[in-house]
């Protein structure tokens, strides 16, 4: 990664910045073309890794696998496969993990996972790993994977309280996870308080903020409702009446994301994970404005 201009808000130098990007497996040929254009657009920025999600109940298993192996094979960037407890026995998960290791994939995002039917009460899969902490332990027994886990600054919807959230995150880190990536948030104070509480609990692994550039405000509200993330009133006001004005919407989204990232940089944050929603435009523009540069690469 080539970084121009080391001048940054007090706290973090731009030369210290590291970014990673998340994609989801495409469902159609058109969506696949969009995803690969986005990957090849962002790849020259030399991210720390690129992750690919796993559908509810493991529904995208094959597409996740093919996307992960192709990303790493074509770009040389470390690819991280999401892997969940839901819908798989231990033997199935161990087979998937061993195949990834044999294919040169060294990074896993280990998650409990979502149920196929939203709103259903979570019940561990018979014969499977009950929770993410068990999955982390199992993966570490198979091979020395680099493992990321999730963190919820505003508390997971199934967690009884905020203290439990932090205690459980510590268990996942102690089980062998290398870092935690947060659910998206829009109030930096929420993340900073969470980070302080994690440190006070003895969590020393990096807590990487998940950044979601807003491409569709209506969809954002649905995502936020499902994962328990709050959406500040300022965003409702700023994105009001922009559904049919994509140019202005992108400018507002760019401003919001840049302000959020630079505010976190001022507090010493160096790593950022961008939820791209398989689009490159906003994420690329944000990285460029932050001083992250790459070598030009021809589109596939």
C-alpha positions, 0 to 999 in steps of 0.5 A: 500500500502506498500512502500519500500525505502523512498529515492526519487528525492527531492520533493516527498517521495516514501511513499507519492505516490498514483497510480490509473489505467485505463482499457477499457471494453474488446470486446472479450473473449480473451481480457477479460481474458487479462484484468482480469489477469492484474487487479488481477496482479495490485490489490495487489498494492492497488491503490486509485481507478481503472477506466473503460472507456465508449465507444464513444457514450456510446457504452460500457455501459453494459460492463463498468457497469459489469466491474466496479461492478466486479472489486469492488466486487472481489478486494474491490478496489474503482472502478470509472465508466466513464460516458459521455454526448454523446448519453444519455438523462438526465433521462438515465444518472440519472438512470445509476448514481442511479444504481451505487450508489445503487450498492456501486459505489461511484466514477465517471469519468465525461466526455463530451465523444467522438462521435461514428464517429471520426471527427464529430463536437460535438453536445449535445444530445437532452434532455441530459447534454450538457457538462461535467460541466453540468454532474458534476452538475447533478451527485452532485444533485443525490448523493455525488459522488467522481468525476474526470474530464479530463484536457488537458495540451496541450489543448483539440482539441475543445477548442479555446485556452489554457486560455479557457481550464483552465477556463473551468476546473475551472468551472468543479471543482467549479461544484463539481469535486474532481480532474482532470486527465490529458490526457497523455503527454511526456514533463513534462514541459508541465504539470508543466506549466499547473499546475502553470496556474491552481493554478494561476486561483484558482484551488485547486483540485489535477491535476493528471498526466495521464501516458501512458507506450508505448506498441505500438508506432504506436498506440500511434501516432494515440492516440496522433493525436486524442487528440492533444498530442505531441510526442517528437522527442526523442520518435520517435528516441528511438522507431525507428525500434522496431516494431519487437523487443518487448523486447527492446521496453518494456525496452525503454518504462520502462525507459521513464515512470520511468524517467517521473514519477521521474521527476514529483516526483521531482516537488512534484507530489504525484498522478499518473494515469496509462493508462494501455491499459489492460496490467499489465506488464509495469505498474506493473514494473514501480510501483515496481521500484517506491517502491510500493509493495503489498501482493501477490495475486493468479491469478483468 
